[in-house]
């Protein structure tokens, strides 16, 4: 696996995390969740999904940073 594909996978992970966060927050904010038959369990489940999305983005950002650091090191070695 090359560094470019690692960086690409990191970006895909960040995108996945943002999508998951958007979906979870939309469920939390929906009128059905807030007004009708929302249960504490449903809201808690969506809050957990929101936290998972946050962790997904943070982990993927660290992978992207590491890939960038590796590319920088390779450039320094070649120079």
N, CA, C and O atoms as a Tinker XYZ file with bonds, in Angstrom:
   316  protein
     1  N      0.849000   -1.172000    0.000000    73     2
     2  CA     0.000000    0.000000    0.000000    64     1     3
     3  C      0.896000    1.236000    0.000000    63     2     4     5
     4  O      1.797000    1.355000    0.830000    81     3
     5  N      0.651000    2.139000   -0.916000    73     3     6
     6  CA     1.473000    3.340000   -0.974000    64     5     7
     7  C      0.865000    4.455000   -0.132000    63     6     8     9
     8  O     -0.285000    4.373000    0.299000    81     7
     9  N      1.654000    5.492000    0.089000    73     7    10
    10  CA     1.239000    6.590000    0.950000    64     9    11
    11  C      0.030000    7.324000    0.366000    63    10    12    13
    12  O     -0.836000    7.789000    1.108000    81    11
    13  N     -0.028000    7.428000   -0.957000    73    11    14
    14  CA    -1.155000    8.111000   -1.589000    64    13    15
    15  C     -2.479000    7.434000   -1.285000    63    14    16    17
    16  O     -3.479000    8.103000   -1.026000    81    15
    17  N     -2.485000    6.097000   -1.316000    73    15    18
    18  CA    -3.735000    5.391000   -1.030000    64    17    19
    19  C     -4.088000    5.490000    0.447000    63    18    20    21
    20  O     -5.267000    5.483000    0.803000    81    19
    21  N     -3.084000    5.582000    1.309000    73    19    22
    22  CA    -3.355000    5.785000    2.734000    64    21    23
    23  C     -4.040000    7.136000    2.932000    63    22    24    25
    24  O     -5.016000    7.249000    3.674000    81    23
    25  N     -3.518000    8.144000    2.265000    73    23    26
    26  CA    -4.136000    9.471000    2.351000    64    25    27
    27  C     -5.545000    9.479000    1.792000    63    26    28    29
    28  O     -6.435000   10.120000    2.349000    81    27
    29  N     -5.750000    8.768000    0.693000    73    27    30
    30  CA    -7.079000    8.679000    0.092000    64    29    31
    31  C     -8.057000    7.988000    1.034000    63    30    32    33
    32  O     -9.196000    8.428000    1.190000    81    31
    33  N     -7.606000    6.899000    1.666000    73    31    34
    34  CA    -8.458000    6.199000    2.625000    64    33    35
    35  C     -8.785000    7.079000    3.830000    63    34    36    37
    36  O     -9.887000    7.008000    4.375000    81    35
    37  N     -7.833000    7.901000    4.238000    73    35    38
    38  CA    -8.084000    8.819000    5.345000    64    37    39
    39  C     -9.184000    9.816000    4.974000    63    38    40    41
    40  O    -10.072000   10.101000    5.779000    81    39
    41  N     -9.117000   10.339000    3.759000    73    39    42
    42  CA   -10.146000   11.277000    3.311000    64    41    43
    43  C    -11.515000   10.604000    3.206000    63    42    44    45
    44  O    -12.537000   11.210000    3.529000    81    43
    45  N    -11.530000    9.371000    2.760000    73    43    46
    46  CA   -12.789000    8.622000    2.707000    64    45    47
    47  C    -13.350000    8.421000    4.117000    63    46    48    49
    48  O    -14.560000    8.510000    4.323000    81    47
    49  N    -12.481000    8.155000    5.073000    73    47    50
    50  CA   -12.908000    8.000000    6.458000    64    49    51
    51  C    -13.481000    9.278000    7.032000    63    50    52    53
    52  O    -14.472000    9.252000    7.761000    81    51
    53  N    -12.857000   10.395000    6.705000    73    51    54
    54  CA   -13.369000   11.693000    7.160000    64    53    55
    55  C    -14.743000   11.948000    6.561000    63    54    56    57
    56  O    -15.658000   12.391000    7.255000    81    55
    57  N    -14.884000   11.669000    5.276000    73    55    58
    58  CA   -16.163000   11.856000    4.600000    64    57    59
    59  C    -17.245000   10.967000    5.221000    63    58    60    61
    60  O    -18.376000   11.406000    5.428000    81    59
    61  N    -16.886000    9.714000    5.513000    73    59    62
    62  CA   -17.832000    8.785000    6.137000    64    61    63
    63  C    -18.267000    9.320000    7.505000    63    62    64    65
    64  O    -19.446000    9.258000    7.852000    81    63
    65  N    -17.330000    9.833000    8.264000    73    63    66
    66  CA   -17.652000   10.388000    9.583000    64    65    67
    67  C    -18.588000   11.577000    9.490000    63    66    68    69
    68  O    -19.530000   11.694000   10.274000    81    67
    69  N    -18.333000   12.465000    8.530000    73    67    70
    70  CA   -19.217000   13.620000    8.350000    64    69    71
    71  C    -20.625000   13.181000    7.940000    63    70    72    73
    72  O    -21.620000   13.722000    8.421000    81    71
    73  N    -20.692000   12.197000    7.048000    73    71    74
    74  CA   -22.006000   11.697000    6.628000    64    73    75
    75  C    -22.764000   11.086000    7.805000    63    74    76    77
    76  O    -23.960000   11.324000    7.968000    81    75
    77  N    -22.072000   10.309000    8.613000    73    75    78
    78  CA   -22.706000    9.690000    9.775000    64    77    79
    79  C    -23.172000   10.760000   10.764000    63    78    80    81
    80  O    -24.252000   10.647000   11.344000    81    79
    81  N    -22.360000   11.788000   10.953000    73    79    82
    82  CA   -22.740000   12.867000   11.862000    64    81    83
    83  C    -23.964000   13.614000   11.346000    63    82    84    85
    84  O    -24.854000   13.967000   12.120000    81    83
    85  N    -24.007000   13.851000   10.044000    73    83    86
    86  CA   -25.167000   14.526000    9.469000    64    85    87
    87  C    -26.434000   13.714000    9.664000    63    86    88    89
    88  O    -27.481000   14.264000   10.007000    81    87
    89  N    -26.346000   12.411000    9.449000    73    87    90
    90  CA   -27.523000   11.555000    9.601000    64    89    91
    91  C    -27.984000   11.505000   11.056000    63    90    92    93
    92  O    -29.177000   11.619000   11.336000    81    91
    93  N    -27.051000   11.338000   11.968000    73    91    94
    94  CA   -27.409000   11.249000   13.385000    64    93    95
    95  C    -27.996000   12.559000   13.886000    63    94    96    97
    96  O    -28.981000   12.558000   14.624000    81    95
    97  N    -27.401000   13.669000   13.494000    73    95    98
    98  CA   -27.910000   14.956000   13.960000    64    97    99
    99  C    -29.271000   15.269000   13.351000    63    98   100   101
   100  O    -30.109000   15.904000   13.992000    81    99
   101  N    -29.495000   14.828000   12.114000    73    99   102
   102  CA   -30.810000   15.029000   11.494000    64   101   103
   103  C    -31.882000   14.240000   12.236000    63   102   104   105
   104  O    -32.996000   14.728000   12.423000    81   103
   105  N    -31.548000   13.025000   12.658000    73   103   106
   106  CA   -32.505000   12.217000   13.417000    64   105   107
   107  C    -32.816000   12.858000   14.765000    63   106   108   109
   108  O    -33.964000   12.867000   15.210000    81   107
   109  N    -31.788000   13.389000   15.405000    73   107   110
   110  CA   -31.983000   14.029000   16.702000    64   109   111
   111  C    -32.868000   15.258000   16.557000    63   110   112   113
   112  O    -33.741000   15.505000   17.388000    81   111
   113  N    -32.639000   16.022000   15.504000    73   111   114
   114  CA   -33.363000   17.276000   15.316000    64   113   115
   115  C    -34.740000   17.115000   14.678000    63   114   116   117
   116  O    -35.524000   18.064000   14.638000    81   115
   117  N    -35.030000   15.929000   14.185000    73   115   118
   118  CA   -36.305000   15.751000   13.485000    64   117   119
   119  C    -37.482000   15.952000   14.425000    63   118   120   121
   120  O    -37.391000   15.699000   15.627000    81   119
   121  N    -38.570000   16.404000   13.864000    73   119   122
   122  CA   -39.764000   16.633000   14.673000    64   121   123
   123  C    -40.260000   15.348000   15.301000    63   122   124   125
   124  O    -40.754000   15.360000   16.429000    81   123
   125  N    -40.137000   14.256000   14.597000    73   123   126
   126  CA   -40.603000   12.978000   15.125000    64   125   127
   127  C    -39.818000   12.610000   16.380000    63   126   128   129
   128  O    -40.402000   12.149000   17.361000    81   127
   129  N    -38.530000   12.804000   16.359000    73   127   130
   130  CA   -37.711000   12.471000   17.523000    64   129   131
   131  C    -38.065000   13.367000   18.708000    63   130   132   133
   132  O    -38.176000   12.890000   19.838000    81   131
   133  N    -38.238000   14.639000   18.456000    73   131   134
   134  CA   -38.415000   15.588000   19.542000    64   133   135
   135  C    -39.851000   15.608000   20.052000    63   134   136   137
   136  O    -40.071000   15.707000   21.259000    81   135
   137  N    -40.824000   15.517000   19.164000    73   135   138
   138  CA   -42.200000   15.756000   19.562000    64   137   139
   139  C    -43.033000   14.509000   19.820000    63   138   140   141
   140  O    -43.799000   14.484000   20.783000    81   139
   141  N    -42.913000   13.492000   19.006000    73   139   142
   142  CA   -43.856000   12.385000   19.057000    64   141   143
   143  C    -43.423000   11.309000   20.048000    63   142   144   145
   144  O    -43.297000   11.558000   21.247000    81   143
   145  N    -43.208000   10.147000   19.534000    73   143   146
   146  CA   -42.946000    8.984000   20.375000    64   145   147
   147  C    -41.462000    8.750000   20.604000    63   146   148   149
   148  O    -41.018000    7.605000   20.683000    81   147
   149  N    -40.718000    9.794000   20.707000    73   147   150
   150  CA   -39.289000    9.604000   20.913000    64   149   151
   151  C    -39.053000    9.042000   22.305000    63   150   152   153
   152  O    -39.677000    9.453000   23.283000    81   151
   153  N    -38.156000    8.116000   22.359000    73   151   154
   154  CA   -37.793000    7.540000   23.644000    64   153   155
   155  C    -36.383000    7.986000   23.985000    63   154   156   157
   156  O    -35.605000    8.392000   23.122000    81   155
   157  N    -36.090000    7.900000   25.238000    73   155   158
   158  CA   -34.738000    8.235000   25.671000    64   157   159
   159  C    -33.729000    7.319000   24.995000    63   158   160   161
   160  O    -32.613000    7.734000   24.682000    81   159
   161  N    -34.129000    6.069000   24.771000    73   159   162
   162  CA   -33.237000    5.107000   24.136000    64   161   163
   163  C    -32.935000    5.501000   22.687000    63   162   164   165
   164  O    -31.796000    5.375000   22.235000    81   163
   165  N    -33.954000    5.979000   21.954000    73   163   166
   166  CA   -33.732000    6.409000   20.570000    64   165   167
   167  C    -32.781000    7.598000   20.515000    63   166   168   169
   168  O    -31.861000    7.633000   19.697000    81   167
   169  N    -33.007000    8.553000   21.375000    73   167   170
   170  CA   -32.156000    9.751000   21.384000    64   169   171
   171  C    -30.739000    9.371000   21.800000    63   170   172   173
   172  O    -29.767000    9.855000   21.220000    81   171
   173  N    -30.625000    8.509000   22.799000    73   171   174
   174  CA   -29.299000    8.080000   23.248000    64   173   175
   175  C    -28.556000    7.349000   22.136000    63   174   176   177
   176  O    -27.355000    7.547000   21.952000    81   175
   177  N    -29.276000    6.501000   21.392000    73   175   178
   178  CA   -28.653000    5.778000   20.276000    64   177   179
   179  C    -28.100000    6.757000   19.254000    63   178   180   181
   180  O    -26.989000    6.573000   18.756000    81   179
   181  N    -28.862000    7.792000   18.938000    73   179   182
   182  CA   -28.397000    8.780000   17.959000    64   181   183
   183  C    -27.241000    9.616000   18.502000    63   182   184   185
   184  O    -26.357000   10.013000   17.743000    81   183
   185  N    -27.239000    9.881000   19.787000    73   183   186
   186  CA   -26.108000   10.599000   20.376000    64   185   187
   187  C    -24.837000    9.739000   20.330000    63   186   188   189
   188  O    -23.743000   10.255000   20.099000    81   187
   189  N    -24.987000    8.434000   20.549000    73   187   190
   190  CA   -23.838000    7.528000   20.444000    64   189   191
   191  C    -23.312000    7.514000   19.008000    63   190   192   193
   192  O    -22.100000    7.541000   18.791000    81   191
   193  N    -24.216000    7.473000   18.033000    73   191   194
   194  CA   -23.804000    7.505000   16.631000    64   193   195
   195  C    -23.080000    8.806000   16.303000    63   194   196   197
   196  O    -22.122000    8.813000   15.530000    81   195
   197  N    -23.537000    9.896000   16.889000    73   195   198
   198  CA   -22.881000   11.188000   16.678000    64   197   199
   199  C    -21.460000   11.174000   17.254000    63   198   200   201
   200  O    -20.531000   11.690000   16.634000    81   199
   201  N    -21.299000   10.585000   18.434000    73   199   202
   202  CA   -19.976000   10.482000   19.042000    64   201   203
   203  C    -19.068000    9.567000   18.217000    63   202   204   205
   204  O    -17.882000    9.853000   18.048000    81   203
   205  N    -19.632000    8.454000   17.698000    73   203   206
   206  CA   -18.853000    7.566000   16.837000    64   205   207
   207  C    -18.367000    8.301000   15.594000    63   206   208   209
   208  O    -17.235000    8.109000   15.151000    81   207
   209  N    -19.225000    9.137000   15.043000    73   207   210
   210  CA   -18.844000    9.913000   13.862000    64   209   211
   211  C    -17.692000   10.858000   14.191000    63   210   212   213
   212  O    -16.758000   11.012000   13.403000    81   211
   213  N    -17.768000   11.483000   15.357000    73   211   214
   214  CA   -16.688000   12.380000   15.778000    64   213   215
   215  C    -15.365000   11.622000   15.874000    63   214   216   217
   216  O    -14.334000   12.093000   15.394000    81   215
   217  N    -15.402000   10.454000   16.493000    73   215   218
   218  CA   -14.182000    9.651000   16.632000    64   217   219
   219  C    -13.666000    9.169000   15.281000    63   218   220   221
   220  O    -12.456000    9.086000   15.071000    81   219
   221  N    -14.576000    8.852000   14.369000    73   219   222
   222  CA   -14.196000    8.445000   13.010000    64   221   223
   223  C    -13.420000    9.561000   12.316000    63   222   224   225
   224  O    -12.382000    9.317000   11.701000    81   223
   225  N    -13.929000   10.776000   12.419000    73   223   226
   226  CA   -13.274000   11.918000   11.773000    64   225   227
   227  C    -11.920000   12.187000   12.421000    63   226   228   229
   228  O    -10.938000   12.431000   11.719000    81   227
   229  N    -11.855000   12.146000   13.748000    73   227   230
   230  CA   -10.584000   12.398000   14.433000    64   229   231
   231  C     -9.525000   11.358000   14.068000    63   230   232   233
   232  O     -8.372000   11.703000   13.806000    81   231
   233  N     -9.921000   10.087000   14.052000    73   231   234
   234  CA    -8.963000    9.027000   13.715000    64   233   235
   235  C     -8.494000    9.154000   12.265000    63   234   236   237
   236  O     -7.308000    8.995000   11.975000    81   235
   237  N     -9.415000    9.438000   11.372000    73   235   238
   238  CA    -9.048000    9.577000    9.960000    64   237   239
   239  C     -8.161000   10.798000    9.741000    63   238   240   241
   240  O     -7.263000   10.771000    8.900000    81   239
   241  N     -8.406000   11.862000   10.490000    73   239   242
   242  CA    -7.559000   13.049000   10.377000    64   241   243
   243  C     -6.134000   12.744000   10.842000    63   242   244   245
   244  O     -5.169000   13.249000   10.268000    81   243
   245  N     -6.004000   11.919000   11.883000    73   243   246
   246  CA    -4.671000   11.529000   12.339000    64   245   247
   247  C     -3.961000   10.683000   11.282000    63   246   248   249
   248  O     -2.756000   10.826000   11.076000    81   247
   249  N     -4.703000    9.809000   10.621000    73   247   250
   250  CA    -4.116000    9.007000    9.545000    64   249   251
   251  C     -3.649000    9.916000    8.410000    63   250   252   253
   252  O     -2.559000    9.734000    7.868000    81   251
   253  N     -4.483000   10.899000    8.054000    73   251   254
   254  CA    -4.107000   11.840000    6.991000    64   253   255
   255  C     -2.856000   12.626000    7.384000    63   254   256   257
   256  O     -1.976000   12.848000    6.552000    81   255
   257  N     -2.776000   13.044000    8.643000    73   255   258
   258  CA    -1.598000   13.784000    9.115000    64   257   259
   259  C     -0.347000   12.907000    9.041000    63   258   260   261
   260  O      0.716000   13.365000    8.623000    81   259
   261  N     -0.480000   11.655000    9.446000    73   259   262
   262  CA     0.658000   10.731000    9.391000    64   261   263
   263  C      1.103000   10.499000    7.951000    63   262   264   265
   264  O      2.300000   10.470000    7.668000    81   263
   265  N      0.149000   10.335000    7.047000    73   263   266
   266  CA     0.500000   10.163000    5.624000    64   265   267
   267  C      1.242000   11.394000    5.115000    63   266   268   269
   268  O      2.214000   11.271000    4.370000    81   267
   269  N      0.788000   12.570000    5.512000    73   267   270
   270  CA     1.472000   13.801000    5.111000    64   269   271
   271  C      2.878000   13.882000    5.675000    63   270   272   273
   272  O      3.805000   14.321000    4.995000    81   271
   273  N      3.032000   13.454000    6.925000    73   271   274
   274  CA     4.357000   13.445000    7.550000    64   273   275
   275  C      5.304000   12.484000    6.819000    63   274   276   277
   276  O      6.481000   12.785000    6.622000    81   275
   277  N      4.769000   11.329000    6.425000    73   275   278
   278  CA     5.586000   10.349000    5.709000    64   277   279
   279  C      6.023000   10.912000    4.359000    63   278   280   281
   280  O      7.181000   10.775000    3.964000    81   279
   281  N      5.093000   11.540000    3.665000    73   279   282
   282  CA     5.446000   12.154000    2.375000    64   281   283
   283  C      6.514000   13.223000    2.571000    63   282   284   285
   284  O      7.448000   13.322000    1.776000    81   283
   285  N      6.378000   14.019000    3.623000    73   283   286
   286  CA     7.384000   15.042000    3.915000    64   285   287
   287  C      8.747000   14.431000    4.197000    63   286   288   289
   288  O      9.771000   14.946000    3.746000    81   287
   289  N      8.758000   13.345000    4.935000    73   287   290
   290  CA    10.029000   12.669000    5.233000    64   289   291
   291  C     10.661000   12.104000    3.971000    63   290   292   293
   292  O     11.875000   12.187000    3.787000    81   291
   293  N      9.840000   11.530000    3.102000    73   291   294
   294  CA    10.364000   10.989000    1.849000    64   293   295
   295  C     10.963000   12.106000    1.000000    63   294   296   297
   296  O     12.024000   11.932000    0.402000    81   295
   297  N     10.294000   13.239000    0.947000    73   295   298
   298  CA    10.812000   14.372000    0.173000    64   297   299
   299  C     12.127000   14.853000    0.766000    63   298   300   301
   300  O     13.060000   15.174000    0.030000    81   299
   301  N     12.209000   14.905000    2.113000    73   299   302
   302  CA    13.453000   15.339000    2.753000    64   301   303
   303  C     14.592000   14.364000    2.472000    63   302   304   305
   304  O     15.731000   14.784000    2.272000    81   303
   305  N     14.297000   13.084000    2.456000    73   303   306
   306  CA    15.325000   12.079000    2.181000    64   305   307
   307  C     15.815000   12.180000    0.744000    63   306   308   309
   308  O     17.015000   12.067000    0.490000    81   307
   309  N     14.905000   12.391000   -0.196000    73   307   310
   310  CA    15.256000   12.469000   -1.610000    64   309   311
   311  C     15.992000   13.759000   -1.939000    63   310   312   313
   312  O     16.775000   13.794000   -2.889000    81   311
   313  N     15.757000   14.815000   -1.175000    73   311   314
   314  CA    16.342000   16.124000   -1.479000    64   313   315
   315  C     17.785000   16.230000   -1.127000    63   314   316
   316  O     18.395000   17.279000   -1.333000    81   315
